[in-house]
Amino acid sequence: MNTVPFSHLLILAGTLFALGLLGLLARRNVLFMLMSIEIMLNAAGLAFVAGGARWGQADGQAMFIFILTMAAAEVSVGLALILQVYRHFKTVDADAAGTMRG
């Protein structure tokens, strides 16, 4: 059975992370920013799983489970914040939320 080379997995993880970072910096919609963070978390998870498979350790899979748990918590808190921002400002634009003070 053919396996994917380790370097290709790291290149894919790096590309996904860069795309997520670009989306996070370029977008002003809070929902798209949340999705970009998810892409970055999945890229980190891919790198952990690839590293774990490369060295034959289960640590990468354990870290990926931790990342999945953290991503689920991040999404639940993020969506709750987005709903509150939308209720208050009637938009999900991040610039509108910049007017909040104290």
trRosetta pair geometry for C-beta under 8 A, 3 or more apart (Angstrom, degrees):
i j d omega theta_ij theta_ji phi_ij phi_ji
4 8 5.4 -110 174 76 95 127
4 9 5.8 104 119 -54 119 97
5 8 4.7 94 67 1 87 104
5 9 7.4 -156 98 -5 48 84
6 9 5.8 -57 -155 35 37 111
6 10 6.5 31 152 -15 69 106
6 50 6.2 130 -143 170 72 107
6 54 4.8 59 -108 -100 131 127
7 10 5.7 -56 -148 39 35 109
7 11 6.3 38 152 -21 67 104
8 11 5.6 -51 -146 36 33 112
8 12 6.4 34 153 -19 64 104
9 12 5.7 -53 -149 37 32 112
9 13 6.3 31 152 -18 65 106
9 46 6.6 -154 -178 159 93 100
9 47 7.5 148 138 -105 95 48
9 50 3.8 166 131 -118 144 144
10 13 5.5 -51 -143 38 34 111
10 14 6.1 36 156 -19 66 106
10 47 6.3 65 -117 -120 69 91
10 50 6.4 -162 -59 109 68 154
11 14 5.7 -55 -146 39 29 111
11 15 6.2 31 154 -21 64 106
12 15 5.7 -54 -146 36 30 111
12 16 6.3 29 156 -17 64 106
12 46 6.7 -89 104 144 103 149
13 16 5.8 -54 -146 38 30 110
13 17 6.3 30 154 -19 64 107
13 43 4.7 126 -164 -172 67 79
13 44 7.3 109 -170 -79 114 21
13 46 4.4 -166 -94 91 102 112
13 47 4.1 127 177 -60 164 89
13 50 6.8 -123 -33 10 137 141
14 17 5.6 -54 -145 37 31 111
14 18 6.2 31 156 -19 65 106
14 43 7.3 133 -64 -176 13 125
14 47 8.0 82 -49 -79 64 122
15 18 5.7 -54 -147 36 30 110
15 19 6.3 29 154 -18 65 105
15 43 7.9 -159 69 -125 48 127
16 19 5.8 -54 -147 37 31 110
16 20 6.3 31 154 -18 64 106
16 39 5.8 -144 176 172 90 92
16 40 7.6 169 132 -98 83 36
16 42 6.6 -84 154 93 142 93
16 43 3.7 -178 95 -90 109 111
16 46 6.9 75 42 27 149 145
17 20 5.7 -55 -149 38 31 112
17 21 6.3 30 154 -18 65 106
17 39 7.7 173 -99 128 31 85
17 40 5.3 70 -134 -132 67 73
17 43 3.9 -165 -58 116 78 157
17 44 6.9 86 -91 -51 117 70
18 21 5.7 -54 -145 38 31 111
18 22 6.2 34 154 -20 65 106
19 22 5.6 -52 -145 37 31 113
19 23 6.3 31 155 -18 64 106
19 36 8.0 -140 127 -139 65 87
19 39 6.2 -80 95 146 96 145
20 23 5.7 -55 -147 38 30 110
20 24 6.2 33 153 -22 65 106
20 36 4.6 139 -162 -176 67 70
20 37 6.8 121 -179 -86 116 15
20 38 7.6 -150 -129 68 126 44
20 39 3.5 -171 -87 90 110 105
20 40 3.6 -166 116 -53 150 79
20 43 6.3 -141 3 -4 135 131
21 24 5.6 -52 -146 34 32 113
21 25 6.3 21 158 -11 65 109
21 36 7.3 149 -61 170 13 114
21 40 6.3 90 -53 -91 70 124
22 25 6.1 -62 -146 42 28 103
22 26 5.7 11 163 -10 67 119
22 36 7.8 -139 70 -144 49 128
23 26 6.1 -62 -129 45 25 101
23 27 5.6 9 179 -9 66 119
23 32 6.4 -123 174 160 105 97
23 33 7.5 178 133 -107 84 42
23 35 7.2 -69 140 92 144 88
23 36 3.5 -165 96 -102 111 123
23 39 6.9 67 38 37 141 143
24 27 7.0 -54 -122 38 14 98
24 33 5.5 78 -132 -144 65 76
24 36 4.1 -170 -58 116 75 140
24 37 6.4 86 -92 -59 122 70
24 40 7.2 -7 -32 -29 134 135
27 32 4.1 -112 178 103 160 127
27 33 5.5 -159 88 -63 114 73
27 36 6.7 177 27 -28 131 138
28 33 8.0 -11 -163 -46 10 115
28 93 5.4 10 137 -153 106 80
28 94 4.9 -132 -168 31 65 98
28 95 5.8 -9 -165 -17 126 97
29 32 4.3 69 78 13 106 108
29 33 6.8 -175 90 -13 53 85
29 92 5.6 44 -158 106 76 103
29 93 6.5 -47 -96 -99 52 51
29 94 7.3 -124 -68 -19 3 89
30 33 5.3 -52 -147 35 36 116
30 34 6.4 41 152 -23 66 101
30 78 7.9 -174 160 -177 101 95
30 81 7.7 -123 170 110 143 100
30 82 5.2 178 109 -109 128 98
30 85 6.4 74 4 71 165 156
30 92 4.7 -117 34 173 100 90
30 93 7.4 161 -19 -141 88 3
30 94 5.4 134 -70 -71 82 82
30 97 7.2 64 -67 -11 133 143
31 34 5.7 -50 -152 32 32 113
31 35 6.7 30 150 -15 63 103
31 82 6.1 81 -73 -139 77 151
31 92 5.5 21 -17 150 97 151
32 35 5.5 -51 -147 37 37 112
32 36 6.3 43 151 -24 66 102
33 36 5.6 -50 -149 33 33 114
33 37 6.7 36 151 -20 63 100
33 94 6.6 64 -24 -61 150 133
34 37 5.8 -51 -153 32 34 112
34 38 6.7 37 147 -20 63 102
34 74 7.9 171 -152 140 90 97
34 75 6.9 102 176 -118 119 67
34 78 4.6 135 -120 158 126 145
34 79 7.4 102 -160 -63 167 65
34 82 7.1 -60 -31 -52 146 135
35 38 5.4 -50 -153 33 38 116
35 39 6.6 42 149 -22 66 99
36 39 5.6 -47 -151 31 37 113
36 40 6.6 36 150 -17 64 103
37 40 5.6 -53 -150 37 35 112
37 41 6.4 36 151 -19 67 104
37 74 6.8 -122 125 150 133 142
37 78 7.8 -174 56 -88 143 158
38 41 5.7 -52 -147 36 33 111
38 42 6.3 31 155 -16 65 105
38 71 6.1 89 -124 -155 78 118
38 74 7.9 179 -80 94 76 125
38 75 7.1 43 -83 -77 117 107
39 42 5.8 -56 -148 39 30 109
39 43 6.4 35 151 -23 64 104
40 43 5.6 -50 -148 32 33 114
40 44 6.6 33 153 -17 63 102
41 44 5.7 -53 -152 36 34 111
41 45 6.4 36 149 -20 65 106
41 67 5.5 164 180 -179 96 107
41 70 7.2 -155 -143 92 135 104
41 71 4.8 153 125 -86 159 115
41 74 7.6 174 -55 41 156 153
42 45 5.3 -51 -146 37 37 116
42 46 6.3 43 153 -23 66 100
42 67 7.9 148 -88 140 35 131
42 71 7.7 55 -55 -95 73 158
43 46 5.7 -49 -149 32 32 113
43 47 6.6 32 152 -18 63 103
44 47 5.7 -53 -151 35 34 111
44 48 6.5 35 151 -19 66 104
44 67 6.2 -175 95 -121 107 147
45 48 5.6 -53 -148 36 34 112
45 49 6.3 30 156 -16 67 105
45 63 7.4 -174 -123 116 63 86
45 64 4.4 88 -156 -127 96 86
45 67 4.5 -154 -80 83 103 153
45 68 7.1 74 -110 -50 147 77
46 49 5.9 -55 -144 39 31 107
46 50 6.1 31 156 -19 65 108
47 50 5.7 -54 -143 38 29 112
47 51 6.2 30 156 -18 64 108
48 51 5.8 -57 -147 38 29 110
48 52 6.2 28 155 -19 64 108
48 59 7.8 -111 -173 121 96 74
48 60 4.3 163 155 -151 70 77
48 61 7.8 176 130 -49 101 21
48 63 4.2 -121 -165 87 149 126
48 64 5.3 -177 88 -57 125 82
48 67 7.1 167 21 -16 149 138
49 52 5.6 -54 -145 38 31 112
49 53 6.3 28 156 -16 65 106
49 60 4.8 141 -103 147 26 116
49 61 6.2 65 -114 -81 81 60
49 64 5.2 31 -60 -56 98 143
50 53 5.9 -56 -146 39 29 108
50 54 6.2 34 153 -26 64 108
50 60 7.1 -150 44 -161 32 152
51 54 5.5 -52 -145 32 31 115
51 55 6.5 -2 167 8 66 108
51 60 5.0 168 73 -90 80 128
52 55 6.7 -72 -143 51 24 87
52 56 7.9 -117 167 61 54 4
52 57 5.2 -104 -144 79 71 75
52 58 6.4 46 -167 -140 124 14
52 59 5.5 -163 -106 65 104 63
52 60 2.0 -130 -25 22 119 120
52 61 5.5 -159 125 -18 166 70
52 63 7.6 -174 -50 29 128 107
52 64 8.0 -96 6 -14 145 112
53 56 7.5 29 -169 -74 28 38
53 60 6.6 -81 -15 64 63 153
57 60 6.5 108 87 -5 87 88
58 61 5.2 -51 -166 42 68 112
58 62 6.0 72 136 -25 83 102
59 62 5.5 -56 -147 38 34 113
59 63 6.3 34 155 -19 68 105
60 63 5.8 -53 -148 37 30 109
60 64 6.4 33 152 -21 63 104
61 64 5.5 -50 -147 33 34 114
61 65 6.6 38 152 -20 64 99
62 65 5.8 -50 -153 32 34 111
62 66 6.7 35 148 -17 63 104
63 66 5.4 -52 -152 37 38 115
63 67 6.3 40 149 -21 68 102
64 67 5.4 -49 -146 35 35 113
64 68 6.4 40 152 -21 65 101
65 68 5.6 -49 -147 34 33 113
65 69 6.5 34 152 -18 63 104
66 69 5.7 -55 -151 36 32 112
66 70 6.3 29 153 -16 66 107
67 70 5.6 -55 -145 40 32 110
67 71 6.1 35 154 -22 66 106
68 71 5.6 -53 -144 36 30 112
68 72 6.5 32 155 -21 63 103
69 72 5.8 -52 -150 32 31 110
69 73 6.6 26 153 -13 63 105
70 73 5.8 -56 -150 40 33 109
70 74 6.1 35 151 -22 67 108
71 74 5.4 -52 -142 37 32 114
71 75 6.3 34 157 -21 65 103
72 75 5.9 -52 -147 34 29 110
72 76 6.5 27 155 -17 63 106
73 76 5.9 -56 -148 36 32 108
73 77 6.4 22 158 -9 67 108
74 77 6.1 -60 -146 43 28 103
74 78 5.7 28 157 -20 66 116
75 78 5.6 -58 -137 42 27 112
75 79 6.0 25 165 -18 65 107
76 79 6.2 -53 -142 36 24 105
76 80 6.5 26 156 -17 59 108
77 80 5.8 -57 -151 37 31 112
77 81 6.4 30 152 -18 65 106
78 81 5.7 -56 -149 37 31 110
78 82 6.3 32 153 -21 66 105
79 82 5.4 -49 -144 35 36 114
79 83 6.4 39 155 -21 65 101
80 83 5.8 -51 -151 33 31 112
80 84 6.6 28 152 -15 63 105
81 84 5.7 -57 -150 38 34 109
81 85 6.2 33 153 -18 68 106
82 85 5.7 -54 -145 39 32 110
82 86 6.2 32 155 -20 66 106
82 92 5.8 19 -160 -131 98 112
83 86 5.7 -54 -145 37 30 110
83 87 6.4 31 155 -21 64 105
84 87 5.7 -50 -145 34 32 112
84 88 6.3 22 159 -12 64 110
85 88 6.0 -63 -146 42 29 105
85 89 5.8 -20 174 24 69 113
85 91 7.9 -62 142 85 94 53
85 92 6.4 93 102 -122 117 58
85 96 7.3 121 179 93 104 107
85 97 5.1 -32 -134 -86 126 117
86 89 6.9 -74 -124 58 21 77
86 90 6.7 50 -175 -118 59 20
86 91 6.9 -157 -122 64 63 12
86 92 5.5 -13 -80 -71 97 83
87 90 7.9 9 -164 -67 12 53
89 93 7.6 -110 126 48 139 84
89 96 4.3 122 -179 147 153 132
89 97 6.7 -113 -14 -70 154 62
89 99 8.0 129 -101 46 125 117
91 96 5.1 112 76 -5 117 162
93 96 4.6 89 76 -3 96 105
93 97 7.5 -173 97 -5 56 83
94 97 5.7 -55 -156 36 43 111
94 98 7.0 59 145 -36 65 96
95 98 5.4 -40 -160 11 42 122
96 99 6.5 -44 -176 12 44 109
97 100 5.8 -21 -175 -4 61 116
